[in-house]
Amino acid sequence: MADGMHHNSSPGTAALLRELAAAHGVGTSYWGWDGVERSVADNTLRGVLAALGVPAGEPDEMERSLAEAELAPWRRLLPPVAVAREGQELPVNVHVPHGSPVKVWIAAEDGTRYEVAQRDNWDAPVDLDGVLTGRATFVVPGRVPLGWHTLLADNDGTLAQCPLIVTPRRLGTTEALAGRRNWGLTAQLYSVRSSRSWGIGDFADLADLATLTGQEGAGFLLVNPLHAAEPRPPVEDSPYLPTTRRFFNPLYLRVEEIPEYGYLDPKGRAEVERLASRQHAANHTTGLLDRNGSFGAKLAALELLFAVPRGPARTLAFAEFCTGQGQGLDDYALWCALAEKLPPGAPQWAAEASAPDTAYCREQRALLAGRIEFHRWLQWLCDQQLEAAQRSARRAGMEIGVIHDLAVGVKPGGSDDWSLAGVLARDVTVGAPPDMFNQQGQNWTQPPWHPGRLAESGYAAYRDMLRTVLRHAGGVRVDHILGLFRLWWIPAGAGPEHGTYVYYDHEALIGILALEAQRAGAIVIGEDLGVFEPWVRDYLAERGIFGTSILWFEHDADGPIPPERYRQQCLTSVNTHDLPPTAGYLAGEHVTLRESLGLLRRPVEEERAEAAAEQQAVLGLLRERGLLPEPGHVDVQGTVEALYAFTTLTPSSLLGVALVDAVGETRTQNQPGTSTEYPNWRIPLAGPRGAVLLDALQADPRFRSLVGAIRSALPAHE
């Protein structure tokens, strides 16, 4: 399938198809990374419309679909959901048989009732299946407070209701940081081990890393997504391809921190110690991380602890947690219990076990009650250990604390894909169009939210996910936040270059994100890198969402931009987990790796020359600012520290310091555009002298030197 139109569509049919796509928020062309506008192929448009549930076959079918798109709002008394901004009026259209009376009011979440006044509307009535239907406009008043309310309408005894969500105009937590600057570490938690880890960094390591960096003056610690993977080995290595984004990965539990560990009988304790000691050896190696070995050992230990009776206080706390997490936790735990006995791809998943409410699954809830309880219990333990980590961060002086990372989507066949099927689109996956780093495009293999069905559901699944992620967080980084505006949908069977953008209601998605963050007292950082429409960054800034700036990417037609031109409302850093650590980047590791994996579309010499020229331009700017001596008079570590010193000259409120750069790691953590070709997400933290453990981090000369350079460049408690 080539870019552009297929010859099998007549001009009239093609125009109709494009009109239909536009009516459903499907892009019919897009601007590539190279500044060229490309037309989307007809096959792509048909595939995406089919995934949205829109018939788009013969011209007469498309005509019917277009007419239905125009009439759909008229078929409803109230819209599926209404999203307002605090302090601003919101017009809402109500549809009733022409001339019949209608009354509209709001039931606020605190029980207060607000009347909603009608405004003149001169739209002509529409004949809807033989019923002349009128449109009345009501205006939600600006005095309705933040929150999740209900909009109600009474049309001659016919009642309708929909969620009314009032969101912050601007996220207040961002305002609170406006006059100050915080630096913090960015780390891949699984790679950060101590002598007590079970081969993989865990929640106790998180608390310790937050504590020791908080004591050094850091204001935050940003970690990779901690979402749950499979309930038993083998598990997915990528933290960005979870089975659910709402619940956490028990792989990160520190077994010895669970209170019931203290009440194991001698035989049980000896078994846990044996399991732990077998994993401890792995902490000291620089070889690839073994999640499966670590998780298998932890699960064996956790089964022993699960059998220990809990006292009344713990029993009550567990029950309260389960009640608070509700049906979402029950369904997730059921999926885990089923996934322990049904392998991925088992025929039952497509038949009797296809959804949480099938007769088979209702029966399994009773039969698997013990296993369901086990998986609920694991989530409770994760919740407690995450709470302890955030408490440790704040106690150590961090203003923000732990910042979680929200992945773009979930793995097909996982828990969310199964339990949230009603609000996800089928027969398409999400990815990215070709760009300068991935010249074939990317397919992330994840099912996207279905924009219409998500709105119909009142955004409940999105809200519940955000609430869990933000429960014990000082902030959340939203990976590819541009996906809340539009996502690159790829029809099943097509390559990533044969996709198109599908647009979402960003006012609702960003508004709900801001509302939940404000209620949690958390900041939001949007990863707004890549190809985006210019107004998007302005919109995010207006709503109080921090942006992301990576030093190597900040340039214009004249070269690297000076530090004064960086954004204030921004997390600025030298690198990202999708690039090699800075020492590796300076050595051109990213070009070497991409060449070895066949990801380049032009000669390697050209890539190397361009990479070297880009680096020299940045380093030249550093020399202009007196941060770097002339070539030949500085080592790699000195260059790394000069690059971070450069970020302190920016006005950015948040400065990220990659832990890999603080210890001299050179290996790439993740190479976008690959899956099995490179051991993504399996590189442990190491430096030139071998594995770096948390126990020795504070005394590490490189760490001390880089942290010292940051602290001396930033005034105390800025």
N, C-alpha and C positions, 0 to 999 in steps of 0.2 A: 504494500500500500504506500503510495507516494504522497508527499505533501500536495495539497491542492485538490481541485475538484476531480471526481471520477467522470468519465465520459458517458456512463450509462444513465445519468440523470439529465432530463431535459431542462432547459433554463427555467421554465416555470416550476417544475417539480423541485429543483434545487433551491429556488427562492422560497418556496413554501416550507421546505425542510428547515431552512435557516430562520425563517420567521417563527416556526414552531419551537426550534431550539432556543431562540432568544426569549420567547414567552416563558420558558421554564428555567431561565438562568443558566443556559448552556452557551459557552463562548463559541462563536463561529469563526473567529480568527484570533491570533495572539501574536504579541511581539516577542521574538526570540532574544536570547542573550546578546546576539550580534546586531541588534537594532533593526532587524528585518521583520516585517509583518508577514505572517504565514496564514493561509486559509486552511481551515480544518476540513479534512476529507469527509465526504458524505457518510461513508461506512462508520466512521468514528461517531458522528452525530447520531446516527440511527442506534448504534450500540449503547451510547450514553442515555438516549431517550428511553430505550427499552429498559435499562436499569432503573430509570425513574418511574417506570410503569406507564409511559406515554406511548400509545400506539402511533407508529410513524411509517406505515407501509405505503400503500397506494395513495395517490393524491386525495381521493375522497376521504380516506381514513385520516389523513393529516388535516384536512379541512374540518372534520368532526372534532379532532383533538384540539385544534386551535379554538373552535367555538366553545368547547368545554372549558378550556383554560380561562376564557373571558367570563363565562357564566359561573365558574366554581365559587367565587366569593358571594354571589347573589343567592346561592343555594343554602347559605348558613345565616341563622339569626345573628350570631356573633362570630367574629373571626376565631381561629383556633387558639390564639394567644395574643395578648397585647403587651408591648414592652415600652415603658415610658422612661424619661429621665427625670430625676428629682428636680422639683421646682419648675418644670415645664408642662404646659398643657399638652394633651395627646388626643387628637381627633380619632374617633372609632366609628366605622360605618356599621350600621345595623340594618338587616334586610328583613322586611315583613310584607305580607300581602298589602298591596297599595291602599292607603287610606286607613289602615287599622291602627289602633293606638299601641304605643310601646313605652315602657318605663325602664330606665336603666339606673343601676346603683352599684356601689362597691362595698363588699364586705372585707374590711382590712384584716390582716392576720391577727391583730390584737382585739378584734371584735368590733371596732368602730365602724359605723356606717357612713358612707359619703354619698350624697346625691350627685348624679351626673346630669348636667344640663344639655338640652338639645340646641343645635346650631342650625341655621338655615342650610338647606341642601336642595339645589335645583336640578339634580341629576334626573333625567327622564326615567320613568319606570320601565321595567323590562318584562316581556312575556316569557315566563319560565314554565315550560311544560303546561301551558294553558292558564297559568295563574299570573295575573299582573302583579309584579313584585316591585315594591318601592325601596328606596335607600334613604335612611335617616342618619344624620351625623350627630353623635354625642361627643362631648369633650370632657375627658378625664381631667379634673382640676389639678393644678400644680402643687396643691398643699398636701396631697397624699404622700405619706412618708415612704422611705426606702422599705422594700420588702416584697414578699410573695403574697399577693392579695387575690381576691376573686371578683371578677366583673360579672354582674348578673343582669339579665333582661327578661321582662315579662311582656309578652305580646298576647293580650286577650286570653290569659291563662296558660299560654305556652311558655314554659320557662327554659332559659338557656344560660349557661355560664361558661366562662373561660378564665384561665389564669391571667392576672394582671401583675406584671413584674415591674417594680419601680427601682431603677438602677442609679448609682451615683453619677452625677454629671462628670465628676473627676475623682479618681481614687484618692481618698484622704491620706492614706499611708505614704503616698509619694510626696504629697505636700509637706509632710512632717520631716522628710529627709532633704528638702530642697536646699537648705543652707549648709548642709554638712556633706562630708565625703567619707565613705567607708571603703576599705579594701578587704578582700577576703580571698580565701583559697577556692579554687575549682578542682574537684577531684572525682575520679571514678572509684566509688567506695569499695567495690569488690576487689580492686587492685591494691588497696591500702591495708596492709596486714600488720599485725603485732605478733609477739611471741605467743599470745593466747588465742589467736584466730585459728579457725579450722581450715586453713588453706585459702580462705576467701575473706576479704574485709567484711566486717559485720556491724551491727548497730552499736555494740559496745566500743568498737573502733571509731565509729562516727562520733560518739560522745567524747572520746578521748582526743580525737583530732580537733573537734570543736573547742574543747577546753584548752589544749595547748596553743592553738592559734588565737583564741580569744585572749589568752594571757599575753600574747605578743602584740595585741592591739587590733586584731582583725575584727570586723563588724559582722561578717557572714561567712558561711561555708556552703558553697554550691556543689551538690552531688548529682550523679546520674539518676535517671528514673529508677525508682525502687519498686516498681510494679511487679506483681506476681507473674511467675512463669508457670510451667507445668507443675502439677502437684507431686510428681515423683520423677526421678531420672528416666530417660535422658531429658535434659532441659535446654531450652533455647539460650544461647550465649548473649544475644543482643538485648540490652535493656530497653531498646526502642522497638522491640517486637514482642510485647507481653501478651499473656492470655487475657488479662484484664487491666484497665487503668485505674480501677476503683480500689482494688485491694493490693496488699503488699507481699513481697517475696519472703517466705519463711527461711529461705537460704541465708538471710542476713541475721537470723536470731543468734544471740550468744546463749548457748544452752546453760552455761554455768550461772547466768544472771537470772534465770527463772526461779522464783522462790521455792517451787516444789523440788528443785534439785537438792536442797538441803534436807529433804525428808525421804530421800531414796534409801532403801535398805542397803547394807554393805555390798551385796552382790550386784545390785543395780548401779550403785555408784562406781564400783570397780569396772563394770561394763562401759559406762559413759567415759571414764578416764582412759580406758583402752581405746575406744573409738576416737577420742580427742587426740591422744598421743600419736596415733597413726596419721592424723591430719597435720599435726604441728610441724612435722618435718618439711612439709610443702611450703611453709611460710618463708623458708630461708633460700628457696631456689628462684632463679630467674626464668625458669622454664614456664611453659604455658599453664595458665590456671585450669584447674580441673573441677568445674562446678558439679559435675555428676558425682565424683568421688566424695566431695565435701557434703553435698546435699544428702546423698545416701547415708552417710555416717550420721548426720544430724537427725534425719528422720528416724533412724533406729534409736537414737538417744531420746528424741522427743516422744516416741511411743512409750518409752519407759516412764517418762515424767507425766505423761497424760494419765497413766494408771494410778498415780499418787493422789489420794483423796485431798480435795481442797477444803480449807477451813471456811467458816461461815462468811467472813469478810470477802475472801477471794471468790467464793461461790456467788455472792450477791453482785460483786463488781462484774463478773463474767456475764451474768444474766442481764445486767443493765446494758452492757456493751452490745449483746445480741439483740436486745429490744431496740436500742437506738439505731442499729444498722439495718434492722428490718428485713424485708423480703429480699433485698439485694444481696445481703450476706447469706441468707438461706439458699438462694439460687446458686450463688457462687460455690458454697460448700457442697451442694448437691452435684454440681458439675465436677468438682474435684473428686468426689466419691465415685461418680460414674467413670471419670477419666482414669481412675486407678484400675478399673476392670475392663474398660472398653478402649482398645488402642485407637489412635487417630486413624480415621478412614474406615473404622468398623462400620458395617452396614446399618447398625442400629442408630447411629447418629443421624442418618438421613431418613429414618423411618420412626420406630416407636420412641426413640430418645431424641427426637429432633427439636424439642422445645421443653421448657421447664414444666409446662402444664399439661403434657400428654398423660393419658391414663397410665402408661408404663412408668413415667417419671413420678407420678403421684404415688404409685405403689412402691417405687424405689425409695422414696423419702422415708417410708416406714421401715423397709428392709435394711436400709443403709444408715439408720439413725445414728449409730455409733461412729461411723466414719464421718458423717456430716458434722457431728459434734466436734470431732477431732480437728477438722478444717476450720470450723468457727473459732475454736480455741487457739489455733495457730495465729489467726488474725488478731485476736485479743492480745496475744503475747507481742506481736509486732507493734500494735498500737501502744502498749505499755513501754516498750523499749524505745520507740520513736519519741514518746512523750519525755522519757528520761534524757534522751539525747538533746532535745530542744531546751529542756530545763538546764542541762549542763552548759550549753552554749550561752544562754543568757546569764547564768551564774558567773561564767568566766569573763563577762563584760561585753559580750557581743550585743550590738544594738538590734540587729536583725535576727541572727541565729541561722538555723539550717534552712537553706533554700532548696526545695524539691524541684524536680524536673518532670514535666508532663510530656509524655511521648505523643507523637502525632496520631497514632492509631493503635490497633491491636492485631494480633495474629489471626488469620483465618482458622476456623475450627476451635478457637479458644473459648474461654468462659463468656466474655462479652459478646463475641460473635454469635454465641448460642443463646444467651439470655436476653440480649438486646436486639435480636433479629428484626423485631418490628420497626426499629428506627435506623437500621443499617441498609445500605443498598447492596444488591446482589449482582453478580456477573460483571463487576468492575473492581479494579484495585486502584490504589492511590500511588502517586509517584511524583516525578518532576520531569519537565521537558529537558532536552539537551542543554547543557551549559558549558562554560569553559573548563570546568573541572571534570564533568561527566559527559563526554561528547556523544554518548549514545542515549542519554537520558537515564532516569532511574525508575524502577518499579519496586515500591516498598511492600508490595503484596498484601496491603491492608484494605479491608472493606471500609468505605467512607460512611459517615452519617448520611442518611437520606434527608435532604433539607426540608422537604414538605412533611414527612412523617415525624421528624424531630420536633418541628413546630407544633404539629397536631398533638404531640405528647406533652406539650407545655415545657419542653426542654428538661424533663425530670431526670433522665439518665445523666445528662450533662451536669446538672446541678449536683446530683448525688456524688458523682465522680469528683467534682471540684471540692466538695465538702470533706471528703475523706482525705484527699491529698493535702488539703490546707489545715487539717485538724491539729497537727503539731508542727506547723511550719511557720517560719518568719517570712517566707516568700515562696513563690513558685516561678520557675522559668518555663515558658510555654514554647516547646520546640516547634519551629516552623509556624509561628503565630499567624503567618499569612494564610494558613489553612482555615482560619476562622473567617476569612474574606472569600477565598476561592481555593479549590483544590484541583489538582491535575488528575482527572479520572482517565483510566486506561481500560477500554473494553476487554473482556476476557479473550485471551488468545492473541492480542495485539502487542506490539513492542511499545516501550515507553514513549518513543517519538510519535506514536499514533494516538495520542490522547488529546484531551481538551480541558479547559477550565470549566468547572461548575461553581456557580456563585452561591454564597450563603448569606443569611441575614446577619451581617456583622454587627449591626446595632444591637441585636438580641444577644449574640454570642459574646461579644466584648462586654456588653452591659452586665450580663449575668456573671461573667468572670470578675468584673470590678466589684459587683455587689457581694459575692461570696468572699473575695479577698478582703474587702472592707470589714465585713463581719468577723473575719478571722484575725484582723489586725495584721494582715500580710501584704507585702509588696508583690507586684507582678512584673516580670521581665519578659518581654517578647523577643524571641529570636527572629528578628526581621531582616535576615540576610537572604540573598538570592534575587530572583527576578520578581519585582513587585511594581504595582502602579504607584507613581510618586505621591499621591494624596494619602496613601495608606499610613505612612510614617507620621504625617501631620495628624491624622485621625487618632492614632494610638497615643501620640503626645497629648492631644487635647483631652483624652479620657484618663490620663495619668498613668499610662503603661510605659515602663522603661523600655528603651530600645537596646540593641546590641551592636557594638562596634568592635571589629577585629582589625588591629593595626594594619595588617597586610592588605586589607580590602578597602581601606579608607583613602581613596584617591579620586581625582577628577582629571580632566583633559591635560592639566599641567603637571600631573604627577601626584605624589603623596600630599595629603592636605596637612597644613600646620596644626599643631595640637589645639590652638585656640578655636579652631573651627569645628571641633568635635562637639557632639551634643551633651548638654548638661544632664538631661533626664535619660541616662544611658548606663549600661554596664559595658565598660571598655576594657579590653584585654588584648594581649599580644597574639594569642592563638585560640584554637578551638579543638575539641576532640576529633574533628574530621581532618585535621592537619597533623603532621608529625609534631612532637615537642619542638620547641624553638631551636634547640641545638641540632636536631635532625633536619629541620626546615632550612636552616642556614647552610647545611651540607647538601641540600638538594635531594634529600631522601624521598620527597613526595614525587619528584619526576622519575627517579630510579624505580620506585615501587610501581607507579602507574605504567611505566614502560614494561616492566617485568610481567605485569598482569594483562598486557594487551589493551590498555584503556586509552591509549593515545590515538588521535586521528591524524597526526602530522609527525614529521621526523623528530626524533628525540633531541637532535642537536638544536632545532628551533625552540623546543620547549625549554631546554636548559638555558639557552641564550636569553629567552624572555624572562625566565625565573631569576636569573642572575641580574638582569637589568632592573627588574622590579626591586630586588633586594638592595642593589646599590643605590637606587633612588631613595629608599627609606633610610639606609645607613648614612647617605649624604645629608639628609635632613637632620639626623642625629648629630652629625659633625658640626653642622651649622649652629646647632643649639649648644655646642660645647659638651655634649654627653659622651662623645666617642673620639679618641685620638685618630690620627691618620692611619690608613691601612698598614698592617705589619706591626702595630704597636699595641694590639689588644688581642686577648684570647677569646674563645667562644663564651666562656662564662661572663667575661666583661661585656661582651656584646649583648648577651641576654639581659644582663642587669641594666645596660643602657637603654634597651628597648622598653623595659618596665619603667625606668625613670622617665622616659618620654611620655608614658601614659599618665604620669602624675602631673604633667604640665597641662593636661586637658581639663576642662571644667566638669567632667563626668562625675556624677555622685557616687557611682559604684566602680571600683577598679578590681578586676579579677586577676588573680595570680595563679597560674596553672601549677599544681603540685609537681607535675612531671618536670617543669622548668626549674623548680626549686631544688631538685635533686640531681639534675643532669641527665635525665632519661632522653634517649634519642629515638626509641621505637614508636611507630605509629600505633595508636589504639584502634583506629577504625579507618578503613579505606572505602569511602562511598562507592557504590556501584559494584561491590563484590559481596559474595555470601560465603562460599566455601573456598574461594581462591586464596584468601588471606585469613589468618586466625584473628578476625575482628573480636574485640572485647575480651580477649584472653591474655593480655599482656600485663604481668604484675609490675608494681612500682619498683624500679631499680635505677641505679646510677652507675657511674663508671666502675665502681668497686663491687658491684653485685646488688643483691636484693636490699631494699631500704625498708626497715621495719619502723613502725610508729615509736617503739621504745627508744630508738636512737635518733629520731627526727630532730628534736630540739637541739641536739649537740652536733648535727650534721653541718659541716663548714659551709657547704653551698647554700643550704636552707638558711642558715644564720646570716650569710652575706646578702642574699636576695631580700629577705625580710628586713634586714637592716637598711638596705638601700631604699626600700619602699617607705619605711617608717621615717627615715631622715628626710625624705623628699616631701612627705606630708606633715604639716604641723600637727601636733598632738591634739586628739579629740576634735578634729576639724569638723 
